[in-house]
Amino acid sequence: MSELRQKEPRVRDHKRLAWLRTLPCAVCGKTNTEAAHIRTASLEHGKRGLGMQEKASDCWTVPLCNECHREQHSMNEMAFWALYGINPFLLALSLRVPE
C-alpha cells in the first residue's frame, strides 16, 4: 500500500498582498495594481509546481495593473514575462514588505 502525499498548504500573507497593491505595475508602471500570483514552477528559485485549481503561496506575487494581469492570464505565463524581459521569480523574491 502506498502512502498518499498531501500538497503543501498555500501560505497566505494579507499584509504582503495589501502592500503590493500600493506599488506600480511591474510591466507598465500604472498604479491601481493587483497582486498577481506566479503559477509556473521554478526549481532554481524554490517554487514548486501547482495542481489544477491550486493557487501559489502569496510570497509568489508581483504587482500588475488590471490590463497586464489579464494579459498574463490570456497567454503562456513565461511567454508573457519574456515579452517584457522580466524574471518573475527574482522579482517576487526581491519584493519584501517594509517592517
mmCIF file of the C-alpha atoms, coordinates in Angstrom:
data_MODEL
# 
_entry.id   MODEL 
# 
loop_
_atom_site.group_PDB 
_atom_site.id 
_atom_site.type_symbol 
_atom_site.label_atom_id 
_atom_site.label_alt_id 
_atom_site.label_comp_id 
_atom_site.label_asym_id 
_atom_site.label_entity_id 
_atom_site.label_seq_id 
_atom_site.pdbx_PDB_ins_code 
_atom_site.Cartn_x 
_atom_site.Cartn_y 
_atom_site.Cartn_z 
_atom_site.occupancy 
_atom_site.B_iso_or_equiv 
_atom_site.pdbx_formal_charge 
_atom_site.auth_seq_id 
_atom_site.auth_comp_id 
_atom_site.auth_asym_id 
_atom_site.auth_atom_id 
_atom_site.pdbx_PDB_model_num 
ATOM 1  C CA . MET A 1 1  ? 0.000  0.000  0.000   1.00 0.00 ? 1  MET A CA 1 
ATOM 2  C CA . SER A 1 2  ? 1.442  3.380  -0.959  1.00 0.00 ? 2  SER A CA 1 
ATOM 3  C CA . GLU A 1 3  ? 1.231  6.470  1.213   1.00 0.00 ? 3  GLU A CA 1 
ATOM 4  C CA . LEU A 1 4  ? -0.647 9.477  -0.079  1.00 0.00 ? 4  LEU A CA 1 
ATOM 5  C CA . ARG A 1 5  ? 1.330  12.701 -0.053  1.00 0.00 ? 5  ARG A CA 1 
ATOM 6  C CA . GLN A 1 6  ? -0.519 15.887 0.765   1.00 0.00 ? 6  GLN A CA 1 
ATOM 7  C CA . LYS A 1 7  ? 0.143  19.025 -1.217  1.00 0.00 ? 7  LYS A CA 1 
ATOM 8  C CA . GLU A 1 8  ? 1.943  21.846 0.533   1.00 0.00 ? 8  GLU A CA 1 
ATOM 9  C CA . PRO A 1 9  ? -0.652 24.176 2.027   1.00 0.00 ? 9  PRO A CA 1 
ATOM 10 C CA . ARG A 1 10 ? -0.915 27.619 0.498   1.00 0.00 ? 10 ARG A CA 1 
ATOM 11 C CA . VAL A 1 11 ? 0.734  30.255 2.691   1.00 0.00 ? 11 VAL A CA 1 
ATOM 12 C CA . ARG A 1 12 ? -1.369 33.414 2.936   1.00 0.00 ? 12 ARG A CA 1 
ATOM 13 C CA . ASP A 1 13 ? 0.157  36.851 3.589   1.00 0.00 ? 13 ASP A CA 1 
ATOM 14 C CA . HIS A 1 14 ? -2.532 39.543 3.587   1.00 0.00 ? 14 HIS A CA 1 
ATOM 15 C CA . LYS A 1 15 ? -0.021 42.228 4.587   1.00 0.00 ? 15 LYS A CA 1 
ATOM 16 C CA . ARG A 1 16 ? 2.127  41.462 1.515   1.00 0.00 ? 16 ARG A CA 1 
ATOM 17 C CA . LEU A 1 17 ? -0.877 41.480 -0.823  1.00 0.00 ? 17 LEU A CA 1 
ATOM 18 C CA . ALA A 1 18 ? -2.063 44.843 0.518   1.00 0.00 ? 18 ALA A CA 1 
ATOM 19 C CA . TRP A 1 19 ? 1.449  46.304 0.204   1.00 0.00 ? 19 TRP A CA 1 
ATOM 20 C CA . LEU A 1 20 ? 1.859  45.020 -3.377  1.00 0.00 ? 20 LEU A CA 1 
ATOM 21 C CA . ARG A 1 21 ? -1.350 46.808 -4.362  1.00 0.00 ? 21 ARG A CA 1 
ATOM 22 C CA . THR A 1 22 ? 0.330  50.109 -3.431  1.00 0.00 ? 22 THR A CA 1 
ATOM 23 C CA . LEU A 1 23 ? 3.213  49.541 -5.887  1.00 0.00 ? 23 LEU A CA 1 
ATOM 24 C CA . PRO A 1 24 ? 3.199  50.449 -9.586  1.00 0.00 ? 24 PRO A CA 1 
ATOM 25 C CA . CYS A 1 25 ? 2.674  47.743 -12.198 1.00 0.00 ? 25 CYS A CA 1 
ATOM 26 C CA . ALA A 1 26 ? 5.892  45.781 -12.786 1.00 0.00 ? 26 ALA A CA 1 
ATOM 27 C CA . VAL A 1 27 ? 5.280  45.891 -16.552 1.00 0.00 ? 27 VAL A CA 1 
ATOM 28 C CA . CYS A 1 28 ? 3.813  49.289 -17.489 1.00 0.00 ? 28 CYS A CA 1 
ATOM 29 C CA . GLY A 1 29 ? 4.170  51.380 -14.309 1.00 0.00 ? 29 GLY A CA 1 
ATOM 30 C CA . LYS A 1 30 ? 0.463  52.173 -13.935 1.00 0.00 ? 30 LYS A CA 1 
ATOM 31 C CA . THR A 1 31 ? -0.995 52.461 -10.454 1.00 0.00 ? 31 THR A CA 1 
ATOM 32 C CA . ASN A 1 32 ? -4.122 50.717 -9.115  1.00 0.00 ? 32 ASN A CA 1 
ATOM 33 C CA . THR A 1 33 ? -2.431 47.333 -9.201  1.00 0.00 ? 33 THR A CA 1 
ATOM 34 C CA . GLU A 1 34 ? -3.415 43.815 -8.225  1.00 0.00 ? 34 GLU A CA 1 
ATOM 35 C CA . ALA A 1 35 ? -1.293 41.134 -6.605  1.00 0.00 ? 35 ALA A CA 1 
ATOM 36 C CA . ALA A 1 36 ? -0.676 38.629 -9.416  1.00 0.00 ? 36 ALA A CA 1 
ATOM 37 C CA . HIS A 1 37 ? 0.318  35.079 -8.426  1.00 0.00 ? 37 HIS A CA 1 
ATOM 38 C CA . ILE A 1 38 ? 3.015  33.288 -10.413 1.00 0.00 ? 38 ILE A CA 1 
ATOM 39 C CA . ARG A 1 39 ? 1.775  29.806 -11.323 1.00 0.00 ? 39 ARG A CA 1 
ATOM 40 C CA . THR A 1 40 ? 4.777  28.398 -13.175 1.00 0.00 ? 40 THR A CA 1 
ATOM 41 C CA . ALA A 1 41 ? 7.252  26.245 -11.230 1.00 0.00 ? 41 ALA A CA 1 
ATOM 42 C CA . SER A 1 42 ? 10.955 27.068 -10.899 1.00 0.00 ? 42 SER A CA 1 
ATOM 43 C CA . LEU A 1 43 ? 13.195 24.587 -9.138  1.00 0.00 ? 43 LEU A CA 1 
ATOM 44 C CA . GLU A 1 44 ? 16.044 27.093 -9.416  1.00 0.00 ? 44 GLU A CA 1 
ATOM 45 C CA . HIS A 1 45 ? 14.111 29.583 -7.281  1.00 0.00 ? 45 HIS A CA 1 
ATOM 46 C CA . GLY A 1 46 ? 12.455 27.081 -4.942  1.00 0.00 ? 46 GLY A CA 1 
ATOM 47 C CA . LYS A 1 47 ? 8.956  27.411 -6.390  1.00 0.00 ? 47 LYS A CA 1 
ATOM 48 C CA . ARG A 1 48 ? 7.095  24.143 -6.658  1.00 0.00 ? 48 ARG A CA 1 
ATOM 49 C CA . GLY A 1 49 ? 4.570  23.282 -9.355  1.00 0.00 ? 49 GLY A CA 1 
ATOM 50 C CA . LEU A 1 50 ? 0.866  23.630 -8.763  1.00 0.00 ? 50 LEU A CA 1 
ATOM 51 C CA . GLY A 1 51 ? -2.025 21.288 -9.324  1.00 0.00 ? 51 GLY A CA 1 
ATOM 52 C CA . MET A 1 52 ? -5.243 22.174 -11.088 1.00 0.00 ? 52 MET A CA 1 
ATOM 53 C CA . GLN A 1 53 ? -7.325 24.807 -9.285  1.00 0.00 ? 53 GLN A CA 1 
ATOM 54 C CA . GLU A 1 54 ? -4.409 25.474 -6.920  1.00 0.00 ? 54 GLU A CA 1 
ATOM 55 C CA . LYS A 1 55 ? -3.040 28.966 -6.299  1.00 0.00 ? 55 LYS A CA 1 
ATOM 56 C CA . ALA A 1 56 ? 0.553  29.743 -5.349  1.00 0.00 ? 56 ALA A CA 1 
ATOM 57 C CA . SER A 1 57 ? 1.520  30.969 -1.894  1.00 0.00 ? 57 SER A CA 1 
ATOM 58 C CA . ASP A 1 58 ? 1.358  34.742 -1.524  1.00 0.00 ? 58 ASP A CA 1 
ATOM 59 C CA . CYS A 1 59 ? 5.168  35.073 -1.474  1.00 0.00 ? 59 CYS A CA 1 
ATOM 60 C CA . TRP A 1 60 ? 4.990  34.329 -5.228  1.00 0.00 ? 60 TRP A CA 1 
ATOM 61 C CA . THR A 1 61 ? 3.109  37.501 -6.142  1.00 0.00 ? 61 THR A CA 1 
ATOM 62 C CA . VAL A 1 62 ? 4.057  40.597 -8.108  1.00 0.00 ? 62 VAL A CA 1 
ATOM 63 C CA . PRO A 1 63 ? 2.199  43.876 -8.759  1.00 0.00 ? 63 PRO A CA 1 
ATOM 64 C CA . LEU A 1 64 ? 0.358  44.071 -12.088 1.00 0.00 ? 64 LEU A CA 1 
ATOM 65 C CA . CYS A 1 65 ? -2.301 46.529 -13.246 1.00 0.00 ? 65 CYS A CA 1 
ATOM 66 C CA . ASN A 1 66 ? -5.633 45.098 -14.360 1.00 0.00 ? 66 ASN A CA 1 
ATOM 67 C CA . GLU A 1 67 ? -4.729 45.170 -18.062 1.00 0.00 ? 67 GLU A CA 1 
ATOM 68 C CA . CYS A 1 68 ? -1.326 43.500 -17.638 1.00 0.00 ? 68 CYS A CA 1 
ATOM 69 C CA . HIS A 1 69 ? -2.783 40.933 -15.224 1.00 0.00 ? 69 HIS A CA 1 
ATOM 70 C CA . ARG A 1 70 ? -5.454 39.975 -17.793 1.00 0.00 ? 70 ARG A CA 1 
ATOM 71 C CA . GLU A 1 71 ? -2.766 39.755 -20.484 1.00 0.00 ? 71 GLU A CA 1 
ATOM 72 C CA . GLN A 1 72 ? -0.700 37.482 -18.219 1.00 0.00 ? 72 GLN A CA 1 
ATOM 73 C CA . HIS A 1 73 ? -3.688 35.136 -17.915 1.00 0.00 ? 73 HIS A CA 1 
ATOM 74 C CA . SER A 1 74 ? -4.502 35.263 -21.633 1.00 0.00 ? 74 SER A CA 1 
ATOM 75 C CA . MET A 1 75 ? -1.235 33.656 -22.781 1.00 0.00 ? 75 MET A CA 1 
ATOM 76 C CA . ASN A 1 76 ? 1.556  31.320 -21.727 1.00 0.00 ? 76 ASN A CA 1 
ATOM 77 C CA . GLU A 1 77 ? 2.769  32.770 -18.445 1.00 0.00 ? 77 GLU A CA 1 
ATOM 78 C CA . MET A 1 78 ? 6.500  32.543 -19.151 1.00 0.00 ? 78 MET A CA 1 
ATOM 79 C CA . ALA A 1 79 ? 5.994  33.932 -22.672 1.00 0.00 ? 79 ALA A CA 1 
ATOM 80 C CA . PHE A 1 80 ? 4.271  36.937 -21.065 1.00 0.00 ? 80 PHE A CA 1 
ATOM 81 C CA . TRP A 1 81 ? 7.234  37.608 -18.762 1.00 0.00 ? 81 TRP A CA 1 
ATOM 82 C CA . ALA A 1 82 ? 9.763  37.026 -21.559 1.00 0.00 ? 82 ALA A CA 1 
ATOM 83 C CA . LEU A 1 83 ? 7.902  39.527 -23.737 1.00 0.00 ? 83 LEU A CA 1 
ATOM 84 C CA . TYR A 1 84 ? 8.675  42.209 -21.147 1.00 0.00 ? 84 TYR A CA 1 
ATOM 85 C CA . GLY A 1 85 ? 12.141 40.952 -20.175 1.00 0.00 ? 85 GLY A CA 1 
ATOM 86 C CA . ILE A 1 86 ? 11.172 40.273 -16.550 1.00 0.00 ? 86 ILE A CA 1 
ATOM 87 C CA . ASN A 1 87 ? 12.158 37.302 -14.397 1.00 0.00 ? 87 ASN A CA 1 
ATOM 88 C CA . PRO A 1 88 ? 9.007  36.995 -12.241 1.00 0.00 ? 88 PRO A CA 1 
ATOM 89 C CA . PHE A 1 89 ? 10.685 34.689 -9.706  1.00 0.00 ? 89 PHE A CA 1 
ATOM 90 C CA . LEU A 1 90 ? 13.500 37.122 -8.954  1.00 0.00 ? 90 LEU A CA 1 
ATOM 91 C CA . LEU A 1 91 ? 11.028 39.995 -8.870  1.00 0.00 ? 91 LEU A CA 1 
ATOM 92 C CA . ALA A 1 92 ? 8.762  38.203 -6.362  1.00 0.00 ? 92 ALA A CA 1 
ATOM 93 C CA . LEU A 1 93 ? 11.726 37.221 -4.189  1.00 0.00 ? 93 LEU A CA 1 
ATOM 94 C CA . SER A 1 94 ? 13.077 40.792 -4.224  1.00 0.00 ? 94 SER A CA 1 
ATOM 95 C CA . LEU A 1 95 ? 9.816  42.369 -3.049  1.00 0.00 ? 95 LEU A CA 1 
ATOM 96 C CA . ARG A 1 96 ? 9.909  42.476 0.738   1.00 0.00 ? 96 ARG A CA 1 
ATOM 97 C CA . VAL A 1 97 ? 7.229  44.185 2.802   1.00 0.00 ? 97 VAL A CA 1 
ATOM 98 C CA . PRO A 1 98 ? 8.810  47.038 4.782   1.00 0.00 ? 98 PRO A CA 1 
ATOM 99 C CA . GLU A 1 99 ? 8.895  46.478 8.535   1.00 0.00 ? 99 GLU A CA 1 
# 
